[in-house]
Amino acid sequence: MLISPPFILTADMQTHYGNDEAILEASMPPTASNSTGTFAPEGSFPISSSLVWHNGVHLEAPRANGGRLNVRAIADGTIIFVQPPTKPNGDARHGQNYNPFGTGPAWSDNGCIIIEHETEIGADTASPTVVRYYSVYMHLALLMNNFRAGQKIYRKDQLGHAGQVYGRQAQLHFEICCDDANLKKLTGRTSAWRDPHEAPTADGRTDAVFGSVYYYLPATTPIRAQDGMPAQHLQLDAAKEVLGTPQWIMMDYGDAGITPGACALSSYNMHGKYGGTRKDLKAEYQLYQEANERHQSLVAPRPQIASSPPDWYELPHFGLNFGRSQDNKGPLPANVARWRKIIRAQEEIPAQHLQPDAAKEASDTPQRPMMNHGDAVTTPVACANSNYNRYREYQLYLDANKHPQVASSPSGWYELLRFGRNLGRSPDDKDPLPANVAHWRKIKTVEGKEVWADLNAAGTFKFSDADFLPVMGWNCYDDDCSPDDQRCDSDHLKILLRTVGEEPHPDPREDDKLLASRLGDADLRKKLRRVICKFPSEWDKASVLQRYDWVKKQFEASNASPEFWEKFCQHCKAMCFDQLPAAYLKAQWHFHPVEFIKHFRKCKWLSEGEFVQLLPMQVLRVSKTKAGTKAVWETVSTNTTAPSSVLKLHRIPLNLSFRKYGINNHQRMAAFLGNAIQETQWLGKLYEENKSAWYSPWDGRGFLQLTHVENYIRYWRFRGRTINSQVEIQLANATSAANTARKDKNGDIAAKANAHLADKISGVTEEMRLWRDHIQGKTELEEEESKIAPADSAGAYWAWIGMPLYADEKIIIERCLISVSQNTKVYYRSPSFWRASASVNLPKKIDVLWDSQLNGFVDRCVPWAQALAVLGEQYFPRENGMFDLEYPEGNIPRKKK
């Protein structure tokens, strides 16, 4: 899902506000005027004065360049309703000149556009999670085009000018809504209100996972109060120390964009009250290394310890290792444990035969036990673990020092560390990870104490922002017993407005006034941004008088002149519409639109319609010739619609790879795609197939063209596959021979260098050849792995070469010119994108900007700039240096084809 605010700040304004959170808030400011009696901004959500349901919020168009910013479409979609604005006039009797605050005319514009948006937020295996919602732009004073129902519209397209509301300028009523079916798909939950204080009983959804990760930790969660991370990464023994108080942890890689690469872990109690944050700086940049280290702790050989059976025989017999003399003893560890059953409260002999750092259980008083093997001859096998069993006890020690055979992989660990769960591709297709794996993280408890906690312990549950957690303030409100009267009668929502323990006022009207008076409270307004409420649209002319019948009764009760009611009716009719689309009228679930946009900005899952826009219509291709370099401006002819096309077959796996490896903001995605689109010849092929390369057949495969034997093996090991060490040595020797041959002065020998790597003689196994075919996406194999591996291998490569570190650097765009035939073409570059690209192709030149040895850098710049425009709100400079181009100069958006 790609989504942006209805107002796009200028380049200077974006620079001023800095991070995405601040930019979004500045892009959607509330009106400057407050409602009478509430001190809340006029047009608040979901209720306004008198507790009247309000579909959306009123925003004030930000000032820029001596005027106001125009209203824009928030996402791709289809216009389903258009109402051109009525020309303003000074007739006080006109319904649009209704003035609730005085006697003079106060114009309200009635220009309106409704857009239906259909996109994706994830996938259940191969089935995308398709969602549909509606955005409404009301009080437009001017439409930018002759819009019509059925017209396709794109994100950031200009719609019009924000108009007047009761005479106040530059006002926009903005709303977002959906129907019942799409509420469940958008939020992953039913429409029932849920108690935010209840403990969960299952993990969250897996079809859509985005934003922060949340852990519910029960009171029984094992903890360790120590400086360093616990060394044991399997849950073996019962916990000796536990959390004691249940709580929540929010884990956010990137620290909400404030500290790229960091991991922020914030604590919340069961009521959602914040308890503190600790950050692991650079944790995300080190995630690949951390996953490998934790995996290795389970499968790598343990340190060799000096020990032998004869000396274990002496220890049980005498309690000491006497040996032959003080200086002539067989090997035995200095910290060996000699267990005898006298006080330990368990049936079996403990499995750990080396003394731990500190005892968890001890005798209350000192003792002097006497050990008599044979029980003074009367009972030959009386002593526990007697002479007959000493070799067995030694075997127990040896077994304890062996690593258990566990199904583990760095890839499985990587997902655990990022999501708290091993999500895999589906519930039945995951890379190996032990069921009893321990996920140690250093957290702050709600009491403020720093401890190591096992976030994967029994009773823990994991979620993401895609789950709209009640403890984080998200909840659904559909308990209004009379929703058709436009008044809020939701008991759950009224409880949210009350102070703790407060009882309702006996007079309902006085109770509503009291609750409405609190709408200006900052803390309460923050809570109301995460309520999702069900009620009918306020713009339906057919039902408007019925919905406001209670107002008529109030007029009558106050002995007001009938003229007031007539004027109000005229106003309602003038501002409402006939023949609103049925689909929109059924979309009665309303979100706070600002919070909706902020929330789903975290979801960068790309639908097919969004993904295809990333492919440029024309590209630059620069090649080296004897005369220098030659640049060609050519049309991209890639077929994006055929069932066998790269886009059709690999879009979902590529989205999964983006999700898994944290390629989840416009900068990172652009850095990846700028390279991937060029490496795959404009998404045309996933296999380099360069048979003349000295390293063939280990030439480039996948979206980032994984190359060379060692990188293929590294990826397979990451996925948890076993590589025969002898085969690996043979392949390394073959690679060395090929590398030597290619440097030979004899041209014939150099030309045949890759003969050393030929599959028939290199030692590669049939299984490895199949794995290699998977990475090139070989369609004739008809195996799911052929769809997964091209994208996943690229994501793994992105992680292990450290590409996100460079992608996160500040983008400083330069406008460059290049000669193409008799013309000059413009392209854009940035030092950060150079370093990200060099990390893929020329790591030795990362800090040598614009080095000509980097293959196809100018070519990569074109899809990179296009991705920045499609995925974000990037501006590009003109020749005069003004950063006001919304699309790269000279490029044609594919969406306009």
BAFIDO-794530 format. One record per residue (C-alpha): residue in one letter; x, y, z. Coordinates in steps of 0.1 Angstrom, whole numbers, padded with zeros to 4 digits, always signed. Layout:
! BAFIDO-794530
AXYZ...
***
This chain:
! BAFIDO-794530
M+0000+0000+0000L+0013+0034-0010I-0004+0063+0007S+0004+0100+0013P-0012+0131+0028P-0038+0152+0009F-0013+0180+0011I+0023+0175+0000L+0049+0198+0016T+0075+0215-0005A+0111+0203-0005D+0122+0231+0019M+0093+0223+0043Q+0102+0186+0043T+0138+0194+0050H+0127+0217+0079Y+0105+0191+0096G+0130+0162+0091N+0115+0128+0098D+0084+0113+0083E+0064+0115+0115A+0069+0153+0118I+0063+0158+0080L+0030+0139+0081E+0017+0160+0111A+0027+0192+0094S+0011+0181+0062M-0023+0176+0078P-0028+0204+0104P-0062+0208+0120T-0081+0240+0116A-0070+0270+0136S-0105+0277+0149N-0120+0259+0178S-0155+0246+0184T-0176+0267+0208G-0176+0251+0243T-0151+0223+0236F-0119+0242+0226A-0113+0213+0202P-0104+0222+0166E-0136+0225+0145G-0144+0194+0125S-0129+0169+0150F-0131+0131+0147P-0152+0111+0154I-0175+0135+0172S-0179+0172+0174S-0199+0195+0197S-0231+0180+0211L-0215+0146+0205V-0226+0145+0169W-0209+0119+0147H-0184+0134+0122N-0172+0114+0093G-0136+0128+0093V-0115+0158+0102H-0113+0194+0090L-0078+0203+0078E-0063+0237+0069A-0043+0238+0038P-0006+0246+0047R+0008+0279+0034A+0036+0277+0009N+0052+0299-0017G+0028+0328-0009G-0003+0307-0012R-0019+0274-0001L-0010+0239-0010N-0034+0221-0033V-0055+0191-0024R-0042+0158-0038A-0053+0122-0040I-0038+0101-0012A-0035+0069-0032D-0041+0053-0066G-0078+0047-0072T-0109+0054-0092I-0131+0084-0088I-0167+0073-0080F-0183+0106-0073V-0178+0142-0083Q-0197+0173-0073P-0184+0205-0089P-0184+0234-0064T-0212+0260-0065K-0200+0295-0072P-0201+0316-0040N-0226+0344-0036G-0237+0369-0010D-0273+0358-0006A-0278+0352+0031R-0308+0330+0023H-0287+0305+0002G-0282+0272+0020Q-0244+0274+0016N-0244+0308+0034Y-0257+0294+0067N-0239+0310+0096P-0242+0291+0130F-0220+0318+0146G-0237+0350+0136T-0262+0367+0113G-0243+0375+0082P-0237+0351+0053A-0209+0326+0058W-0202+0306+0027S-0194+0268+0028D-0181+0253-0004N-0197+0220-0016G-0172+0208-0041C-0166+0171-0034I-0146+0141-0048I-0149+0105-0036I-0122+0080-0046E-0124+0042-0042H-0089+0027-0035E-0081-0009-0040T-0046-0022-0030E-0028-0049-0010I-0013-0050+0024G+0001-0085+0024A-0005-0121+0013D-0016-0154+0027T+0008-0177+0009A+0002-0168-0028S-0032-0151-0022P-0028-0113-0018T-0047-0096+0010V-0067-0071-0011V-0083-0042+0007R-0108-0015-0005Y-0114+0018+0012Y-0127+0053+0003S-0113+0088+0007V-0135+0118+0006Y-0124+0154-0001M-0152+0179+0007H-0155+0217+0007L-0134+0221-0025A-0136+0255-0039L-0121+0246-0073L-0115+0213-0091M-0082+0210-0110N-0097+0191-0139N-0129+0181-0155F-0130+0150-0133R-0157+0123-0139A-0169+0092-0122G-0150+0061-0134Q-0118+0081-0140K-0085+0065-0129I-0066+0087-0105Y-0031+0083-0090R-0014+0091-0058K-0003+0128-0055D-0025+0138-0085Q-0039+0173-0078L-0076+0174-0071G-0084+0210-0063H-0083+0239-0038A-0094+0237-0002G-0124+0260+0002Q-0145+0277+0028V-0164+0263+0058Y-0187+0289+0074G-0166+0316+0058R-0132+0303+0071Q-0107+0299+0042A-0086+0270+0030Q-0106+0243+0048L-0109+0206+0038H-0132+0180+0052F-0112+0148+0048E-0124+0113+0056I-0115+0076+0051C-0140+0048+0055C-0146+0011+0046D-0173-0015+0048D-0175-0045+0072A-0156-0070+0050N-0127-0046+0045L-0125-0036+0081K-0116-0072+0089K-0090-0073+0061L-0075-0039+0070T-0073-0046+0108G-0070-0083+0109R-0097-0085+0136T-0135-0086+0140S-0156-0055+0145A-0163-0064+0182W-0150-0040+0208R-0122-0057+0228D-0111-0051+0263P-0076-0035+0260H-0065-0048+0294E-0071-0085+0286A-0041-0107+0279P-0040-0122+0244T-0042-0160+0238A-0027-0163+0203D-0002-0147+0180G-0013-0120+0156R-0019-0123+0118T+0008-0134+0094D-0007-0123+0061A+0001-0087+0068V+0030-0078+0091F+0044-0043+0092G+0056-0014+0114S+0065-0021+0150V+0065-0056+0166Y+0047-0061+0199Y+0053-0088+0225Y+0030-0098+0253L+0051-0111+0282P+0033-0131+0309A+0044-0129+0345T+0062-0162+0341T+0085-0149+0314P+0121-0160+0323I+0145-0132+0329R+0182-0129+0338A+0196-0099+0357Q+0231-0098+0343D+0252-0076+0320G+0259-0100+0291M+0234-0119+0271P+0227-0155+0284A+0248-0180+0264Q+0221-0207+0263H+0197-0202+0234L+0175-0232+0240Q+0148-0233+0266L+0160-0263+0287D+0155-0260+0324A+0127-0244+0344A+0132-0206+0349K+0149-0197+0381E+0138-0160+0379V+0107-0146+0362L+0093-0113+0352G+0067-0113+0380T+0044-0087+0363P+0029-0091+0328Q+0037-0064+0304W+0040-0055+0267I+0072-0047+0247M+0071-0026+0215M+0101-0033+0193D+0108-0008+0165Y+0138-0012+0141G+0148+0023+0130D+0132+0040+0161A+0103+0054+0141G+0128+0069+0116I+0146+0089+0142T+0176+0066+0146P+0181+0044+0114G+0196+0011+0122A+0187+0011+0159C+0163-0012+0177A+0141+0006+0203L+0124-0016+0229S+0097+0002+0248S+0078-0011+0278Y+0040-0008+0285N+0019-0021+0313M-0013-0040+0307H-0032-0007+0305G-0010+0006+0278K+0009+0030+0300Y+0044+0037+0288G+0072+0025+0311G+0105+0034+0293T+0127+0026+0263R+0161+0013+0258K+0179+0013+0224D+0204-0010+0208L+0222+0013+0184K+0232-0003+0151A+0212-0034+0160E+0195-0037+0127Y+0227-0032+0107Q+0241-0061+0128L+0210-0083+0125Y+0225-0107+0099Q+0256-0112+0120E+0236-0117+0152A+0214-0143+0135N+0245-0162+0124E+0261-0160+0159R+0230-0173+0177H+0226-0201+0151Q+0263-0210+0155S+0258-0212+0193L+0235-0242+0186V+0254-0261+0160A+0291-0252+0163P+0314-0276+0182R+0318-0268+0219P+0353-0260+0232Q+0375-0290+0239I+0377-0298+0276A+0405-0319+0291S+0389-0351+0304S+0393-0389+0304P+0373-0419+0316P+0399-0432+0341D+0400-0399+0360W+0362-0397+0361Y+0365-0431+0377E+0386-0418+0405L+0363-0387+0411P+0332-0408+0421H+0353-0433+0440F+0374-0409+0461G+0358-0375+0455L+0393-0364+0443N+0414-0370+0412F+0445-0385+0431G+0463-0396+0399R+0497-0412+0402S+0512-0382+0420Q+0504-0345+0425D+0521-0337+0392N+0510-0368+0374K+0472-0369+0369G+0450-0376+0339P+0429-0347+0325L+0399-0336+0344P+0382-0301+0342A+0390-0279+0372N+0353-0269+0375V+0339-0304+0373A+0307-0311+0392R+0304-0343+0412W+0267-0349+0418R+0254-0372+0445K+0218-0374+0455I+0216-0359+0490I+0198-0325+0487R+0190-0318+0450A+0152-0320+0445Q+0150-0340+0413E+0149-0377+0404E+0176-0379+0377I+0212-0369+0380P+0217-0333+0366A+0229-0332+0330Q+0253-0303+0336H+0286-0317+0348L+0305-0284+0349Q+0299-0260+0378P+0277-0230+0367D+0286-0195+0378A+0262-0194+0408A+0241-0221+0425K+0204-0217+0422E+0196-0240+0451A+0217-0249+0482S+0216-0267+0515D+0205-0246+0545T+0233-0260+0567P+0268-0273+0562Q+0270-0312+0561R+0297-0339+0562P+0282-0368+0543M+0300-0402+0545M+0302-0422+0513N+0307-0460+0517H+0307-0479+0484G+0291-0513+0490D+0274-0502+0523A+0300-0520+0545V+0298-0551+0521T+0262-0559+0530T+0246-0541+0499P+0270-0543+0470V+0253-0517+0448A+0239-0494+0476C+0258-0462+0467A+0240-0441+0440N+0260-0442+0407S+0283-0470+0422N+0313-0485+0407Y+0292-0503+0382N+0279-0470+0367R+0310-0448+0367Y+0317-0452+0330R+0280-0444+0324E+0284-0412+0344Y+0314-0402+0323Q+0293-0408+0292L+0266-0385+0306Y+0293-0358+0309L+0304-0364+0274D+0268-0363+0261A+0261-0331+0280N+0291-0314+0263K+0278-0324+0229H+0255-0299+0211P+0221-0314+0206Q+0211-0321+0170V+0187-0292+0164A+0171-0279+0132S+0184-0244+0130S+0193-0218+0104P+0205-0182+0104S+0175-0173+0082G+0151-0187+0109W+0170-0168+0135Y+0169-0136+0114E+0131-0137+0113L+0128-0144+0150L+0150-0114+0158R+0131-0092+0134F+0095-0103+0140G+0096-0124+0172R+0084-0153+0150N+0097-0174+0122L+0072-0163+0097G+0087-0180+0066R+0068-0180+0034S+0038-0198+0049P+0029-0219+0080D+0043-0250+0062D+0073-0234+0045K+0098-0220+0069D+0136-0222+0073P+0147-0243+0103L+0144-0230+0138P+0141-0250+0170A+0107-0250+0186N+0122-0243+0220V+0145-0215+0209A+0151-0187+0234H+0149-0151+0222W+0169-0131+0247R+0166-0093+0246K+0176-0067+0271I+0145-0048+0281K+0132-0024+0306T+0105-0038+0329V+0075-0016+0337E+0092-0010+0371G+0122+0005+0352K+0146-0024+0358E+0169-0036+0329V+0169-0074+0325W+0174-0100+0298A+0140-0115+0290D+0131-0145+0268L+0106-0130+0243N+0098-0165+0230A+0090-0181+0263A+0058-0201+0268G+0028-0178+0271T+0044-0150+0251F+0025-0137+0220K+0037-0116+0191F+0020-0090+0169S+0027-0061+0146D+0010-0028+0137A-0011-0048+0112D-0030-0062+0142F-0044-0028+0155L-0039-0038+0191P-0064-0026+0217V-0036-0021+0243M-0021+0004+0219G-0054+0023+0218W-0070+0007+0187N-0106-0004+0191C-0139-0007+0171Y-0171+0010+0183D-0203-0002+0168D-0226-0002+0198D-0245+0030+0189C-0281+0017+0195S-0296+0044+0172P-0269+0052+0146D-0293+0068+0121D-0298+0100+0142Q-0262+0113+0137R-0258+0114+0175C-0231+0093+0193D-0249+0069+0217S-0219+0045+0219D-0215+0035+0256H-0179+0023+0250L-0169+0056+0234K-0185+0076+0262I-0166+0055+0288L-0134+0066+0269L-0145+0102+0274R-0152+0099+0311T-0127+0100+0339V-0119+0068+0358G-0149+0057+0379E-0171+0086+0367E-0209+0079+0365P-0231+0094+0338H-0251+0125+0346P-0287+0116+0353D-0298+0142+0326P-0286+0128+0292R-0284+0162+0276E-0262+0175+0305D-0242+0144+0303D-0235+0150+0266K-0225+0186+0272L-0201+0175+0299L-0185+0149+0277A-0183+0172+0247S-0166+0198+0268R-0136+0174+0272L-0130+0170+0234G-0103+0197+0235D-0082+0177+0261A-0049+0168+0244D-0046+0133+0259L-0082+0125+0250R-0077+0137+0215K-0047+0114+0212K-0069+0085+0222L-0097+0094+0198R-0072+0092+0169R-0073+0054+0172V-0110+0048+0175I-0127+0031+0145C-0164+0040+0146K-0195+0027+0127F-0222+0052+0116P-0238+0064+0084S-0224+0091+0061E-0234+0126+0068W-0235+0135+0031D-0266+0115+0021K-0294+0139+0012A-0321+0113+0013S-0317+0107+0050V-0304+0140+0063L-0336+0154+0078Q-0343+0121+0095R-0308+0121+0110Y-0312+0156+0124D-0348+0153+0137W-0334+0155+0172V-0321+0190+0164K-0356+0201+0154K-0369+0189+0187Q-0342+0209+0205F-0352+0240+0185E-0388+0235+0195A-0379+0228+0231S-0360+0261+0233N-0389+0280+0217A-0366+0291+0189S-0381+0307+0158P-0391+0281+0132E-0369+0301+0108F-0338+0287+0125W-0349+0252+0117E-0357+0261+0081K-0323+0277+0076F-0306+0247+0091C-0326+0224+0068Q-0317+0244+0037H-0281+0243+0047C-0281+0205+0052K-0298+0199+0018A-0273+0223+0001M-0243+0204+0016C-0256+0169+0009F-0259+0149-0023D-0283+0127-0041Q-0273+0094-0057L-0241+0088-0037P-0226+0055-0048A-0241+0025-0029A-0206+0011-0021Y-0196+0043-0004L-0229+0044+0016K-0222+0009+0028A-0187+0020+0040Q-0198+0030+0075W-0166+0022+0094H-0147+0055+0098F-0110+0059+0107H-0093+0090+0118P-0078+0098+0084V-0045+0113+0097E-0039+0083+0119F-0049+0059+0091I-0023+0075+0067K+0004+0075+0094H-0003+0038+0103F-0004+0024+0067R+0026+0044+0057K+0045+0017+0075C+0031-0009+0051K+0051-0009+0019W+0036-0040+0004L+0032-0032-0033S+0002-0041-0054E+0007-0050-0090G-0006-0016-0101E+0019+0001-0078F+0048-0021-0086V+0046-0017-0124Q+0050+0021-0120L+0086+0015-0107L+0097+0003-0142P+0108+0034-0163M+0094+0039-0197Q+0128+0049-0210V+0163+0043-0196L+0199+0053-0200R+0224+0026-0209V+0261+0036-0209S+0287+0013-0223K+0325+0015-0227T+0340+0017-0262K+0375+0022-0275A+0366+0058-0281G+0353+0062-0245T+0318+0059-0232K+0286+0057-0252A+0252+0065-0238V+0219+0053-0253W+0184+0065-0244E+0162+0035-0251T+0126+0024-0245V+0120-0004-0221S+0102-0033-0238T+0098-0056-0208N+0065-0075-0208T+0049-0069-0175T+0015-0085-0181A+0024-0120-0193P+0017-0148-0167S+0054-0159-0170S+0068-0123-0166V+0092-0115-0137L+0066-0091-0123K+0038-0116-0123L+0057-0145-0109H+0079-0127-0084R+0060-0097-0071I+0047-0115-0040P+0081-0131-0031L+0098-0098-0036N+0073-0082-0012L+0081-0109+0013S+0117-0103+0009F+0112-0065+0015R+0093-0074+0046K+0118-0099+0059Y+0150-0078+0054G+0136-0045+0064I+0135-0029+0029N+0105-0010+0041N+0109+0027+0034H+0112+0047+0002Q+0150+0053+0006R+0158+0016+0011M+0134+0004-0015A+0147+0028-0041A+0183+0018-0033F+0174-0019-0038L+0153-0014-0069G+0177+0010-0086N+0202-0019-0086A+0177-0048-0090I+0159-0033-0120Q+0192-0026-0138E+0207-0060-0128T+0177-0079-0142Q+0178-0059-0175W+0147-0039-0166L+0130-0068-0149G+0134-0089-0180K+0155-0119-0167L+0168-0133-0135Y+0198-0151-0149E+0229-0133-0163E+0237-0164-0184N+0272-0150-0193K+0289-0182-0205S+0321-0163-0213A+0326-0151-0177W+0355-0168-0160Y+0332-0176-0131S+0305-0192-0152P+0283-0212-0144W+0283-0194-0111D+0274-0161-0128G+0246-0138-0117R+0212-0150-0106G+0183-0135-0087F+0173-0099-0083L+0208-0087-0073Q+0226-0113-0094L+0242-0134-0068T+0277-0143-0082H+0306-0167-0074V+0306-0200-0056E+0313-0186-0022N+0282-0163-0023Y+0259-0191-0034I+0272-0213-0006R+0269-0185+0019Y+0232-0181+0010W+0225-0218+0012R+0240-0220+0046F+0220-0190+0056R+0189-0209+0047G+0200-0239+0068R+0212-0262+0041T+0241-0286+0047I+0271-0282+0024N+0296-0311+0022S+0329-0297+0033Q+0348-0318+0008V+0326-0305-0020E+0332-0269-0008I+0370-0274-0009Q+0368-0288-0044L+0347-0259-0056A+0371-0234-0039N+0400-0250-0057A+0382-0250-0090T+0374-0213-0085S+0411-0206-0077A+0422-0224-0108A+0397-0205-0130N+0408-0172-0115T+0444-0180-0121A+0437-0191-0157R+0418-0159-0166K+0450-0139-0158D+0472-0161-0181K+0490-0143-0208N+0480-0170-0232G+0447-0158-0246D+0434-0193-0253I+0439-0204-0217A+0423-0172-0203A+0393-0176-0226K+0387-0211-0213A+0392-0203-0176N+0357-0213-0166A+0364-0248-0178H+0377-0254-0143L+0343-0246-0129A+0323-0268-0153D+0297-0288-0134K+0311-0321-0147I+0345-0317-0131S+0341-0290-0104G+0326-0313-0078V+0292-0296-0076T+0264-0320-0065E+0231-0324-0083E+0213-0310-0052M+0234-0278-0054R+0227-0275-0091L+0190-0276-0083W+0194-0250-0057R+0213-0228-0082D+0185-0232-0107H+0160-0220-0080I+0179-0187-0076Q+0176-0180-0113G+0138-0186-0110K+0138-0215-0135T+0101-0217-0143E+0102-0252-0159L+0110-0266-0125E+0075-0257-0113E+0087-0255-0077E+0078-0229-0052E+0114-0224-0043S+0120-0211-0079K+0097-0182-0070I+0111-0176-0035A+0149-0178-0040P+0155-0150-0066A+0141-0124-0042D+0152-0140-0009S+0188-0144-0021A+0188-0107-0030G+0175-0098+0004A+0200-0119+0022Y+0228-0104+0001W+0214-0069+0009A+0217-0078+0046W+0252-0094+0046I+0269-0067+0025G+0256-0039+0047M+0236-0022+0020P+0210-0007+0044L+0237+0013+0061Y+0243+0033+0029A+0207+0034+0018D+0199+0051+0051E+0223+0080+0045K+0208+0114+0037I+0199+0117+0001I+0216+0146-0016I+0204+0147-0051E+0226+0160-0079R+0213+0169-0114C+0237+0155-0141L+0238+0158-0179I+0249+0132-0204S+0252+0133-0241V+0230+0109-0261S+0235+0111-0298Q+0228+0147-0307N+0209+0154-0275T+0215+0159-0238K+0197+0138-0212V+0193+0145-0175Y+0197+0119-0147Y+0200+0122-0110R+0225+0107-0086S+0234+0108-0049P+0265+0098-0029S+0243+0076-0007F+0230+0057-0037W+0266+0054-0051R+0277+0038-0019A+0247+0014-0018S+0254+0004-0055A+0292+0001-0049S+0285-0023-0020V+0268-0046-0045N+0293-0044-0073L+0325-0027-0063P+0330-0027-0025K+0366-0016-0027K+0354+0017-0042I+0325+0026-0019D+0341+0058-0009V+0356+0067-0043L+0326+0085-0057W+0316+0080-0094D+0345+0056-0101S+0341+0044-0137Q+0348+0008-0127L+0313+0005-0112N+0293-0014-0138G+0263+0006-0151F+0260+0032-0123V+0243+0058-0146D+0219+0031-0158R+0210+0024-0122C+0203+0060-0114V+0173+0061-0137P+0152+0035-0119W+0165+0047-0086A+0151+0082-0092Q+0119+0068-0105A+0115+0047-0074L+0120+0077-0052A+0092+0095-0070V+0068+0065-0071L+0074+0054-0035G+0077+0088-0017E+0073+0125-0020Q+0108+0133-0034Y+0114+0165-0054F+0141+0168-0081P+0160+0199-0091R+0155+0218-0123E+0183+0234-0143N+0179+0266-0122G+0185+0246-0090M+0149+0248-0078F+0137+0216-0062D+0101+0215-0074L+0099+0187-0099E+0078+0159-0087Y+0091+0135-0113P+0126+0130-0128E+0131+0155-0156G+0126+0140-0191N+0109+0108-0178I+0074+0097-0185P+0055+0081-0157R+0045+0045-0167K+0011+0051-0151K+0003+0076-0178K+0009+0052-0207
***
